[in-house]
């Protein structure tokens, strides 16, 4: 029975974390020994780790360490764990964890196969040291997974990963699972309104650019009853709460916080909005499309524009709240198509990962 290790920086709610948890569960279901290694055990996803997946926290009590010290300890402890346990392959996701995995691969002389999944946009990498590390280490990976052809081109062009070592595997949507979770009810008074329901899912971080979305709702609310529910938690909460208050849209905007089942909100939404200034291959957007929810998104790069052309949703410029408000109004006043534009089975994604992990 082959042993596969999967590495994440933490268990915070994020698309990369959810994908790795799904892959771990799928591989365990196929008879592999699946061990999830996390640098930090913090995060709400700890409560949904599959039963068949072993959890190893490399740096418990990580709050006592500074960032650089934490990375060094993670390298040493991962090196020790891999030497003792010798899995057939290590799959890592999220840039920081990828760097740790590849440093350890070098220390082990390449004796453990390492596959990295880059979930972000490498154009967003800032800092000479971090960029130097990516250019130095990423080409050493046995395989690098990109989520879109655009991302693959950037990994080759900016980071120097050989194109022969890059595999493009888009994120998957398991529609049957989403429909099951989406059928669950919602308690409380958030939906007790005749207002149009707009939903957005993501951490409260600068990348999601929620100020633009909130400003758009403030404009939209002048002519249309609307309620925006943002599902997620993060460092920007205080700033967003201040913005909501200053715009006078406390009744129109709800910062819901973390919800383990965002799909029950999506299925009841009149519109889903993605306002990000940068993304990899956004799971929440794909899920909204699969659930037949009308979508408006910001055109943060060419891959998003190609997705919009393929699936027929509206895009606006990043940071343009007036254009976003206008596009949202058009969608909310139009009849939805009622046809799912995305249906990607998670099993096929698992097949593709299995084929590259155990070459």
C-alpha positions in Angstrom: 0.0 0.0 0.0 1.6 3.3 -1.1 2.0 6.2 1.2 1.3 9.7 0.0 2.0 12.8 2.1 0.3 16.1 1.5 1.6 19.4 2.8 -0.2 22.7 3.6 0.9 25.8 5.5 -2.3 25.8 7.7 -5.9 24.8 7.9 -7.4 28.2 7.3 -10.4 28.3 4.9 -9.1 28.7 1.4 -9.5 27.1 -2.0 -6.1 25.4 -2.0 -6.7 23.9 1.4 -10.1 22.5 0.4 -8.7 21.0 -2.8 -5.9 19.2 -0.8 -8.3 17.9 1.7 -10.5 16.6 -1.1 -7.5 14.9 -2.7 -6.4 13.4 0.6 -9.9 11.9 1.1 -10.1 10.6 -2.4 -6.6 9.0 -2.3 -7.4 7.4 1.1 -10.7 6.1 -0.4 -8.6 4.4 -3.1 -6.5 2.5 -0.6 -3.5 4.8 -0.2 -2.1 5.7 3.2 -2.8 9.5 3.2 -1.0 11.8 5.7 -1.8 15.5 5.8 1.2 17.5 7.1 0.5 21.1 8.2 3.0 23.6 9.3 0.4 25.2 11.5 -2.7 23.5 12.8 -4.6 26.7 13.1 -7.8 27.1 11.0 -11.5 26.2 10.8 -10.9 23.4 8.3 -9.4 21.3 11.2 -13.0 20.2 12.0 -13.6 18.7 8.5 -10.4 16.6 8.1 -11.6 13.2 6.7 -11.5 10.3 9.1 -9.2 8.2 6.9 -6.5 10.9 6.7 -3.8 11.1 9.3 -3.0 14.6 10.5 0.6 15.7 11.5 1.2 19.2 12.8 4.8 20.1 12.2 5.0 23.2 14.4 2.4 23.0 17.2 2.3 26.2 19.3 3.6 28.1 16.2 2.5 31.4 17.7 5.6 31.5 19.8 7.8 31.6 16.7 8.6 34.5 14.3 7.9 33.9 10.7 11.5 33.1 9.6 12.1 30.8 12.6 8.8 29.0 11.9 9.9 28.3 8.3 13.3 26.9 9.5 11.6 24.7 12.1 9.2 23.5 9.5 12.1 22.5 7.2 13.9 20.6 9.9 10.8 18.8 11.1 9.6 17.9 7.6 13.1 16.6 6.7 13.0 14.4 9.8 9.5 13.1 9.2 10.3 12.3 5.5 13.5 10.5 6.5 11.6 8.3 9.0 8.4 7.6 7.1 9.6 7.6 3.5 6.3 8.2 1.6 6.2 7.4 -2.1 5.5 11.1 -2.9 4.9 14.5 -1.2 2.3 16.8 -2.7 2.5 20.4 -1.5 0.3 23.4 -2.2 0.5 27.2 -1.4 3.7 29.0 -2.2 5.2 29.1 1.3 4.7 25.3 1.9 6.0 24.6 -1.6 9.3 26.4 -0.8 9.6 24.3 2.4 8.9 21.1 0.5 11.5 21.8 -2.1 14.2 22.9 0.3 13.7 19.5 2.1 13.8 17.7 -1.3 17.3 19.2 -1.9 18.4 18.2 1.6 17.3 14.6 0.9 19.1 14.5 -2.4 15.9 14.0 -4.3 15.2 10.7 -2.7 11.5 11.6 -2.2 9.4 12.6 -5.2 7.9 16.1 -4.7 5.0 17.5 -6.6 4.0 21.1 -6.0 0.7 22.7 -6.8 0.9 26.4 -7.3 -2.5 27.9 -6.5 -1.6 31.6 -6.8 -0.5 34.0 -9.5 3.3 34.2 -9.6 3.0 37.7 -11.0 2.0 38.7 -7.4 5.2 37.4 -5.9 6.9 40.4 -4.1 10.3 40.6 -2.6 13.7 39.7 -4.1 14.4 36.8 -1.8 11.0 35.1 -2.3 11.2 35.5 -6.1 14.8 34.2 -6.0 13.7 31.2 -4.0 11.0 30.4 -6.5 13.3 30.6 -9.4 15.9 28.5 -7.6 13.6 25.8 -6.2 10.5 25.4 -8.4 12.5 24.0 -11.4 13.8 21.3 -9.0 10.3 19.9 -8.4 9.5 16.6 -10.0 6.3 18.0 -11.3 4.6 21.4 -11.0 0.8 21.6 -11.2 -0.7 24.8 -12.7 -4.4 25.5 -12.5 -4.7 27.2 -15.9 -2.7 27.4 -19.2 -2.1 31.1 -18.3 -0.6 30.2 -15.0 1.5 27.5 -16.7 2.9 30.1 -19.1 3.8 32.4 -16.1 5.5 29.5 -14.2 7.6 28.8 -17.3 8.3 32.4 -18.3 8.8 34.2 -15.0 10.0 31.4 -12.7 11.8 29.2 -15.2 10.0 25.9 -14.7 10.7 23.6 -17.7 7.4 23.3 -19.7 8.0 19.5 -19.7 7.6 19.5 -15.9 4.4 21.4 -15.8 1.0 19.7 -15.7 -2.2 21.8 -16.0 -5.0 20.5 -13.8 -8.0 22.8 -13.2 -9.9 22.8 -10.0 -12.9 20.5 -10.0 -16.5 20.9 -9.0 -18.5 18.0 -7.6 -22.0 19.2 -8.4 -23.9 16.4 -6.6 -22.1 17.3 -3.4 -22.8 21.0 -3.9 -26.5 20.4 -4.5 -26.8 18.2 -1.4 -25.1 20.9 0.8 -26.9 23.7 -1.0 -30.3 22.2 0.0 -29.6 22.8 3.7 -31.6 25.6 5.3 -30.5 28.9 6.7 -31.5 30.1 10.2 -31.7 33.7 11.3 -33.1 36.8 9.7 -30.6 37.5 7.0 -32.9 36.2 4.3 -36.1 37.7 5.8 -36.2 40.4 3.2 -37.6 41.2 -0.3 -34.1 42.5 -1.3 -32.1 40.8 -4.0 -29.5 38.5 -2.4 -25.9 39.0 -3.6 -23.3 36.5 -2.2 -19.5 36.5 -2.3 -17.3 33.9 -0.7 -13.6 34.4 0.4 -11.3 35.4 3.1 -11.4 39.0 4.2 -8.0 39.8 2.7 -6.7 42.6 0.4 -6.6 40.2 -2.6 -10.4 39.9 -2.6 -10.9 43.7 -2.8 -14.2 43.7 -0.9 -14.1 47.5 -0.6 -14.8 47.7 -4.3 -17.8 45.3 -3.9 -19.1 47.1 -0.9 -18.9 50.5 -2.7 -20.7 49.0 -5.6 -23.5 47.8 -3.3 -23.8 51.3 -1.9 -24.3 52.7 -5.4 -26.7 49.9 -6.3 -28.8 50.3 -3.1 -29.9 53.8 -4.3 -32.1 52.2 -7.0 -32.6 48.6 -6.1 -33.3 46.7 -2.8 -30.2 44.6 -2.3 -28.4 42.7 0.4 -24.8 41.5 0.2 -23.6 38.6 2.3 -19.8 38.1 2.3 -18.9 34.7 3.7 -15.4 34.5 5.1 -13.2 35.8 7.9 -9.8 37.6 7.9 -7.6 40.5 8.7 -9.6 43.1 6.8 -12.8 42.8 9.0 -12.2 46.0 11.0 -11.4 48.0 7.9 -14.5 46.7 6.1 -16.8 47.3 9.0 -15.6 50.9 9.1 -16.2 51.3 5.4 -19.7 49.8 5.7 -20.5 52.3 8.5 -19.1 55.3 6.6 -21.2 54.4 3.5 -24.3 53.9 5.6 -25.0 50.4 4.3 -25.1 48.5 7.6 -28.5 47.1 6.6 -27.4 46.2 3.1 -24.1 44.4 3.8 -23.5 41.5 6.1 -20.0 40.2 7.0 -21.2 36.7 7.9 -17.9 35.2 8.9 -16.9 31.6 8.4 -19.5 29.1 7.3 -18.6 25.5 6.7 -21.4 25.3 4.1 -21.3 28.4 1.9 -23.2 26.5 -0.8 -26.5 26.9 1.0 -26.1 30.6 0.5 -25.1 30.3 -3.1 -28.2 28.3 -4.0 -30.4 31.0 -2.7 -28.5 33.9 -4.2 -29.8 36.1 -7.0 -26.2 36.9 -8.0 -22.6 35.8 -7.1 -19.8 38.4 -7.3 -16.1 37.9 -7.4 -14.3 41.2 -6.9 -10.7 40.0 -6.5 -7.7 41.8 -7.9 -5.8 38.5 -8.3 -6.7 34.8 -8.2 -5.4 31.4 -9.2 -8.5 29.4 -10.4 -11.3 30.5 -8.0 -13.2 27.5 -6.6 -16.1 29.7 -5.4 -16.7 31.1 -8.9 -16.7 27.7 -10.4 -19.1 26.5 -7.8 -21.5 29.4 -8.3 -21.5 28.7 -12.1 -22.2 25.0 -11.5 -25.1 25.9 -9.2 -26.6 28.1 -11.9 -26.1 31.3 -10.1 -25.7 34.4 -12.3 -22.1 35.8 -12.0 -20.3 39.1 -12.3 -16.5 39.1 -11.8 -13.5 41.4 -12.1 -11.2 40.7 -15.0 -8.0 40.2 -13.0 -6.1 38.4 -15.8 -6.5 36.7 -19.1 -7.5 33.3 -17.6 -10.6 34.9 -16.0 -11.5 36.6 -19.3 -11.2 33.2 -21.1 -13.4 31.6 -18.4 -16.0 34.4 -18.9 -16.1 33.8 -22.6 -16.4 30.1 -22.1 -19.1 30.2 -19.5 -20.9 33.4 -20.4 -20.7 35.7 -17.4 -20.1 39.4 -17.1 -16.7 41.0 -16.3 -15.6 44.5 -15.3 -12.3 46.1 -14.6 -10.6 45.5 -11.3 -11.3 48.2 -8.7 -14.1 50.0 -10.8 -17.0 50.0 -8.3 -19.3 52.0 -10.6 -18.9 49.6 -13.5 -19.4 46.7 -11.0 -22.6 48.3 -9.7 -23.9 48.8 -13.2 -23.1 45.1 -14.2 -24.7 43.9 -11.0 -27.9 45.8 -11.7 -28.2 44.5 -15.2 -27.8 40.9 -13.9 -30.2 41.4 -11.0 -32.9 42.8 -13.3 -32.5 40.1 -16.0 -34.0 36.6 -16.0 -31.4 33.9 -15.1 -30.6 31.4 -17.8 -31.3 28.4 -15.6 -28.6 26.3 -17.2 -25.5 25.0 -15.4 -22.4 26.2 -17.2 -19.8 24.2 -15.3 -19.9 20.5 -14.5 -16.5 19.0 -13.6 -16.5 15.8 -11.7 -14.0 15.6 -8.8 -13.2 12.0 -9.7 -11.5 13.0 -13.0 -9.3 15.5 -11.1 -8.4 12.8 -8.7 -7.5 10.5 -11.6 -5.2 13.2 -13.0 -3.4 13.8 -9.7 -3.0 10.1 -9.1 -1.4 9.7 -12.5 1.3 12.3 -11.8 1.9 11.5 -8.2 2.8 7.8 -8.8 4.7 7.9 -12.1 
